């Protein structure tokens, strides 16, 4: 997964995200911010899912669904590029 563009984002913990390359800004919830932070740290999908389970006390299928959905959002904004889907 290519995620280099994520490291250029300015992100605060309240969910405001600014992309200096495009000038676009986004609002994200706590789950999305955690996912982005984990991606920036180089974590894989499975590790992010486990972190969501621990952090938010959700079922594995719900955590996986959230991660997959948000990865598609990031792909649509050209912030990540996956070579294969989970």
N, C-alpha and C positions, 0 to 999 in steps of 0.2 A: 504494500500500500504506500502510495506517495502521499506524504503529509507535510512536506516542507513549507507549504504556504501557510499552514497553521501557526508556525513560529513567528510569522510576521504580524499576526493579529495583535491588536491591543485589547486585552480582555480584563474587565474588572469582575470581582466576585458577585456583584449584583446582577450580572448578566448582560452588560453593555459590551458589545464587540465592535471594534472599528478595524476595517481593512484599509490600510494606507495605500495599498497598490491600486485599489479601485475607488476609494473614497466612500464606499458603502459602509453603513453601520447596521447592526442587527441587535435584536434583543433575544436573550436566551434564558431559559429557566435553569434552576439549580442542577438538574440532571444533565442538561446539555453542556453546561460549564464543566461539570465533572468529566464528561466524556471527552471534551476538547482537551482538558488538562491531561487526561490519561493518554490521549493520542500524541500529544506533544512530548510526553515522557517516553514515547516509544512502545507503549503497551499494546498488546494484541487484543482482538475482540474478546477472546475468552477471558482474559484478565480484567478487561473493563466490565464485562458481565458480572464476574465475581465481585468486583468492587461495588457495583450497583446493588447487588444482593445484600452485601454487608452494610453499606451506607444507608440504604432506604428500606431494608427489610422487605424486599419483594421476591416473588417467585422467579425462578430462573427463566421461564418462558417469557415473562413480562419484561425482565431485564434485557434479554436477547432481542425481543421485539423493539424495545426502546432504542437500543444501540443500532440495530439494523435500520430502523426508520431514520434516525438522526444521521447515520452515515450517508443515506440516500440524499438527505437535505444538503449535507456538506458537498456531496458530489454535484448536485444541481447548481451550487454556488461556485463550483470549480475550486474548492478548498482542499479536497482530497481526491485521490484517484485510486480506485481499487482494480487490481488485475483479475480478481475473482471474488464473487460474493460468497458470504458465509453460508 
